[in-house]
Amino acid sequence: MRYSLDFNWLWDGMGALAYGAGTTLALTASTSVLGIVLSVLGAAARRGPYPWLRKVVGLYVEIMRNTPFLVQLFFIFFGLPSLGIRLDPISAAVLAMTLNMAAYTIEVVGAGLDAIPRGQKEAAQALGLRPRLVFFKIILPQAIAIIFPALTSQVIIMMLESAVVSQISVLELAQEADLLQSRTFRSFETYLVATLIYLSMSAALRF
């Protein structure tokens, strides 16, 4: 059976794919900011003076790392309404992606913090600087510089995993591609273009 490629639909369908790509990037950007902030707080808590807080953060990391992202997403979108907490699809997607990303980047940020010589912290404290100022002005910037490539990889992974949120009807790139191929019946061409868009976005984030 011969299959003839046909991209004539592309001019009409590219708008939908562009919209989906924009949604994917918006989800990735918001998740990255929130996830990195949460991971910094989590990494600091795991190295803090409160044993109970270290245990809470450790339990959170283990739960998120050992359950599928799809289950986490469904728990937030379908499960929380049973407790009276209702989120729209975008909010549920951002929350699920943020919690998932932070569980992995906590360890990445922690590795960066551990790589900073302890003498720098002790010297800053000897000068009378407050611990919070030492952390945010001296330790954290150096740690971020060290782990930047690893953080970038986590952001790209999260961008690719955002395709899962199509399961709760978020109109990101994968969902738009699925809707488009159901109208045009050009599955190969549609997913080929979607693949190229994902590759382009990944390359742009990496470089």
C-alpha positions as CSV (number, residue, x, y, z in Angstrom):
1,M,0.0,0.0,0.0
2,R,1.5,3.3,-1.1
3,Y,1.1,6.4,1.1
4,S,1.4,9.9,-0.5
5,L,2.5,12.7,1.8
6,D,0.2,15.7,1.7
7,F,1.1,18.9,3.6
8,N,-1.6,21.1,1.9
9,W,-3.5,21.2,5.2
10,L,-0.5,22.7,6.9
11,W,-1.3,26.3,6.1
12,D,-4.7,26.0,7.7
13,G,-3.6,23.8,10.6
14,M,-0.4,25.6,11.5
15,G,-2.2,28.2,13.6
16,A,-3.6,25.5,15.9
17,L,-0.1,23.9,16.3
18,A,1.4,27.3,16.9
19,Y,-1.2,28.0,19.6
20,G,-0.4,24.6,21.2
21,A,3.3,25.3,21.1
22,G,2.7,28.6,22.8
23,T,0.7,26.9,25.5
24,T,3.4,24.3,26.0
25,L,6.1,27.1,26.4
26,A,3.9,29.0,28.8
27,L,3.3,25.9,30.9
28,T,7.1,25.2,30.8
29,A,8.0,28.8,31.8
30,S,5.6,29.1,34.7
31,T,6.5,25.6,35.9
32,S,10.2,26.2,35.7
33,V,10.1,29.4,37.8
34,L,7.8,27.9,40.4
35,G,9.6,24.6,40.4
36,I,13.1,26.1,40.9
37,V,11.8,28.3,43.7
38,L,10.3,25.3,45.4
39,S,13.4,23.2,44.9
40,V,15.6,25.9,46.4
41,L,13.4,26.1,49.5
42,G,13.3,22.3,49.6
43,A,17.1,21.9,49.3
44,A,17.6,24.5,52.0
45,A,15.1,22.7,54.3
46,R,16.9,19.4,53.8
47,R,20.1,21.1,55.0
48,G,18.4,23.1,57.8
49,P,18.4,22.6,61.5
50,Y,14.8,21.1,61.8
51,P,14.7,17.3,61.6
52,W,11.0,17.2,61.1
53,L,11.2,19.5,58.1
54,R,13.9,17.4,56.6
55,K,11.7,14.3,57.0
56,V,8.7,16.1,55.4
57,V,10.7,17.2,52.4
58,G,12.3,13.7,52.0
59,L,8.8,12.1,52.1
60,Y,7.5,14.5,49.5
61,V,10.5,13.7,47.2
62,E,10.0,10.0,47.6
63,I,6.3,10.1,46.9
64,M,6.7,12.3,43.8
65,R,9.6,10.3,42.4
66,N,7.9,6.9,42.9
67,T,4.5,7.6,41.4
68,P,3.6,8.3,37.7
69,F,3.2,11.9,36.7
70,L,-0.2,11.0,35.1
71,V,-1.4,9.7,38.5
72,Q,-0.3,12.9,40.2
73,L,-2.1,14.9,37.6
74,F,-5.3,13.0,37.9
75,F,-5.1,13.1,41.7
76,I,-4.9,16.9,41.6
77,F,-7.5,17.4,38.8
78,F,-10.0,14.6,39.6
79,G,-9.2,13.8,43.2
80,L,-9.0,17.1,45.0
81,P,-12.6,18.2,44.0
82,S,-13.8,15.4,46.3
83,L,-12.3,17.5,49.1
84,G,-13.9,20.7,47.8
85,I,-10.7,21.9,46.0
86,R,-11.5,22.5,42.3
87,L,-8.9,23.7,39.8
88,D,-9.2,24.6,36.2
89,P,-7.2,22.5,33.8
90,I,-4.4,25.0,33.4
91,S,-4.0,25.6,37.1
92,A,-4.1,21.8,37.8
93,A,-1.4,21.3,35.1
94,V,0.9,23.9,36.5
95,L,0.5,22.6,40.0
96,A,1.2,19.0,39.0
97,M,4.1,19.9,36.8
98,T,5.6,22.2,39.5
99,L,5.4,19.6,42.2
100,N,6.8,16.9,39.9
101,M,9.7,19.0,38.7
102,A,10.6,20.3,42.2
103,A,10.9,16.7,43.5
104,Y,13.8,16.1,41.0
105,T,15.4,19.5,41.1
106,I,15.6,19.5,44.9
107,E,18.4,17.0,44.6
108,V,20.0,18.9,41.7
109,V,20.0,22.2,43.7
110,G,21.2,20.3,46.8
111,A,24.2,19.0,44.9
112,G,25.1,22.5,43.8
113,L,24.9,23.8,47.4
114,D,27.1,21.0,48.6
115,A,29.7,21.8,46.0
116,I,30.3,25.3,47.5
117,P,33.3,25.3,49.8
118,R,32.2,25.5,53.4
119,G,34.9,28.1,54.1
120,Q,33.0,30.7,52.1
121,K,30.0,30.4,54.4
122,E,32.1,30.5,57.5
123,A,34.1,33.5,56.2
124,A,30.9,35.5,55.4
125,Q,29.5,34.7,58.8
126,A,32.7,35.8,60.5
127,L,32.2,39.2,58.8
128,G,28.8,39.4,60.6
129,L,26.6,38.7,57.6
130,R,23.2,37.2,58.4
131,P,22.8,33.5,57.4
132,R,19.9,34.3,55.0
133,L,22.0,37.0,53.3
134,V,24.9,34.6,53.0
135,F,22.7,31.9,51.4
136,F,21.0,34.1,48.9
137,K,23.8,36.5,48.0
138,I,26.9,34.2,48.1
139,I,26.1,30.5,48.2
140,L,23.0,30.2,46.0
141,P,24.3,32.2,42.9
142,Q,27.4,30.0,42.8
143,A,25.3,26.9,43.2
144,I,23.0,27.9,40.3
145,A,25.9,28.5,38.0
146,I,27.3,25.0,38.8
147,I,24.0,23.2,38.2
148,F,22.7,25.3,35.3
149,P,23.2,22.5,32.7
150,A,21.4,20.0,34.9
151,L,18.5,22.5,35.5
152,T,18.2,23.1,31.8
153,S,17.9,19.4,31.2
154,Q,15.1,19.2,33.9
155,V,13.3,22.1,32.2
156,I,13.4,20.3,28.8
157,I,12.2,17.1,30.4
158,M,9.3,18.9,32.0
159,M,8.4,20.6,28.7
160,L,8.2,17.2,27.0
161,E,6.2,15.7,29.9
162,S,3.7,18.6,29.5
163,A,2.2,16.5,26.7
164,V,0.6,14.4,29.5
165,V,-1.7,17.3,30.5
166,S,-3.6,16.8,27.3
167,Q,-5.4,14.1,29.3
168,I,-7.2,16.8,31.2
169,S,-8.0,18.8,28.0
170,V,-5.3,21.4,28.2
171,L,-4.8,22.6,24.6
172,E,-1.0,22.3,24.4
173,L,0.9,21.1,21.4
174,A,0.2,17.3,21.7
175,Q,-3.5,18.0,22.2
176,E,-3.7,20.4,19.3
177,A,-1.9,17.9,17.1
178,D,-4.3,15.1,18.1
179,L,-7.3,17.3,17.3
180,L,-5.8,18.4,14.0
181,Q,-5.1,14.9,12.8
182,S,-8.7,13.8,13.7
183,R,-10.0,16.5,11.3
184,T,-7.5,16.1,8.5
185,F,-6.9,12.3,8.7
186,R,-3.2,13.1,8.1
187,S,-1.7,11.5,11.2
188,F,1.8,10.9,9.9
189,E,2.2,14.5,8.6
190,T,0.6,16.0,11.7
191,Y,2.8,14.2,14.2
192,L,5.8,14.7,12.0
193,V,5.4,18.5,12.2
194,A,4.6,18.3,15.9
195,T,7.8,16.3,16.4
196,L,9.8,18.9,14.6
197,I,8.3,21.6,16.7
198,Y,9.2,19.8,19.9
199,L,12.7,19.2,18.7
200,S,13.0,22.9,17.8
201,M,11.8,24.0,21.2
202,S,14.2,21.6,23.0
203,A,17.1,22.8,20.9
204,A,16.3,26.4,21.7
205,L,16.1,25.8,25.4
206,R,19.4,23.8,25.4
207,F,21.4,26.4,23.4
